[in-house]
Structures are given as C-alpha cells and as structure tokens.
Amino acid sequence: MANDELKQNWKVPEPTLRRLPWYLAFVKLLKQRGETSISSTQIAKEINVDASQVAKDLSYVNISGKTRVGYEIDTLIDVLEDFLGFNSSHKAFLFGVGSLGAALLQDTGLGQYGLEIVAGFDIREELSGTSVNGIPVYHMSELSTMQKRYGATIGIITVPVDKAQEVTNHIITEGIKALWNFTPFRIRVPERIVVQNTSLYAHLALMFNRMNSTN
C-alpha cells in the first residue's frame, strides 16, 4: 500500500494523477456489481487508455497484480484512495458564495473524496450569518477569526475574476496551504502554496474548438 515516503519521493506525472481517479471510480462500480478482481486490460478498455499505460500508472501507487487474475478490487480501492489523499479529511474555506460557490457548497460528494468545506466567505453583508447546505457563510472580515476556529488548509476561489488576486493575497496570509482556483485568472502565489486551476471557461473553449475542428 502507498505510504508517506513513497508519496514524497516519487514524482508522479500530472496526467497519471488525472487518470487515477478514473480508475478508482470504475473499480468502485465493479465492486458494487460484485466483482472481486480486475485486470489492467479491463480498466484500459473501459477508460480508453492503453493497457501498458494503466500498468505504468498503477506502478506509482505500489500495488502488484497477480498473473491471470489482475488486481484485487478491495485492495486496489484502498491503495488508490490512500495514495490520492481521499482517505484523509482536508478542511476547506470557500470564497465567493455566488451561483458556482453555492453549488459547490451543495455538493455532498466532495466529502467522500476527503474535502470538507467548513465555511463560505463573501463580501456581501446580506449573506453573513446565513448557511448553504448547513455550511455557515461569513463576511470576509471574519476570516482571521474563523481560521483560528477551523484551521482550514485549503481555499476554494469562486469570486469574480477581477477580485481573484486580491482575495488570494488576503487568504494566503491566514495559513492556507493550497488553492483550488475556479476563476479564469491565473493567480500569483508564493512557491510554498499549491494551486490547482480549474477554469470552466477554459474547458468550454477547448470543447468548442474540438467540436469545430471535427465539423
């Protein structure tokens, strides 16, 4: 099973990290169907990835398959969840309780993958003291106080693009270690801060471009 030393010392390629959750979702479905083992060839066929690539990806998580049997599904699920950090709970603050932010607060599935959004923040006075899906919403001016209470390590940014850098500058002073940025603005942060950019607009542009190229 993956351990902390492996996680720290092995440099896992980003494409591999993007594929591993696909494998996890698929083997979980197989478990629900009563399956007990899976081969890299079966995973490859379902995910549309070359079987040798699947085997290479899984080599990063330190699990070995059995000849003519493949991987034990229960073990593979445990190893993948551990390696991806889904078994640990990571407290997060969400900044910008607009339509996208509120939707993320409503997403109960995030907790299954180790992300616990404990509070939302916004600059609108009328939102202060409210809650979304049982998650309290505070004014941005209360961030420092709430950080002392919750000790969040992740910040989710869903603010308007013109406020992205300003909000980023504010929250990284409060001990936030990683940022999940949903704005199309590429925020600037110190090297110690981990940033994952997830721009819906960028993905839309990519989809539209591919649609046009095939027509």
Secondary structure, 3 states (H helix, E strand, C coil): CCCHHHHHHCCCCHHHHHHHHHHHHHHHHHHHCCCCEECHHHHHHHHCCCHHHHHHHHHCCCCCCECCCEEEHHHHHHHHHHHHCCCCCEEEEEECCCHHHHHHHHCHHHHHHCEEEEEEEECCHHHCCCEECCEEEEEHHHHHHHHHHHCCCEEEECCCHHHHHHHHHHHHHHCCCEEEECCCCCCCCCCCCEEEECCHHHHHHHHHHHHHHHC
